[in-house]
Amino acid sequence: MDIDLIFKIAAVGIIVTVLNLLLTRSGRDEQALMVTIAGLITVLLLLVREISALFDLVRTLFGF
């Protein structure tokens, strides 16, 4: 596993946190929630891609 994946997840988390704080303090709670959900979906897509690569590697390793 590359360390880049951890850095990407951390970067998305920092950006989402800053945007969430800015939007919450300006009174836009609904938009802050949408930013949080979008960040969560982005991280999940990154993880699904890596899990798919892991399953392909296991399938190749065992010859299925």
N, C-alpha and C positions, 0 to 999 in steps of 0.2 A: 504494500500500500504506500502510495506516495504521501509525502508530508504536505504536498500542495492541496490535497483535499481538505485537510484540517485547516489550512490557512484560508481556503475559500469559504468554508463554513463559518470560521471566525469573522471574516470580513463581512459576510452577509449578516451575521448577528450584530456586529457593531453598527452597520448602516441602518438596520431595522431599529435598533435601540435608539439611535440618535433621532431618526425620523419619528419614531413613536413618541419620544419626549417632546419634540417640537410641536407635533400635531396635538398632543394632549394638552400642552400648556396654552395653545392658541384656541382651545375649545372645540377642536374637531375630533372628537372621540371616535366617531364612526370611521373616519378615514384612517385614524391611527390603528384601529382594529383591522381594517383592510390591508394596511401595510404589513402588519404582523402576520396575517394569514398568507399574504403573497411571499413573504420571506420564508415562512414555514414550507410552503409548496416548493419554492426554489431549492431549499436544502433537501427536501425529500426527493426531488428529481435528481439531484446530484448523487444521493445515496442509492437510488434505484439503479442508476447507470453503473455504479461501482459494484453493486450486488449482482447485477446481470453479468458483468465481466467475470466476477468470481464464479458464478455458476457455469459460465462457458469454460473457464479454466478447469473446473472440477470434471465437467463432462468430457473435455479433451483428455484429461489425465486418466480417467477410468475407461475411456473408449466408448462412451455411449452415444 
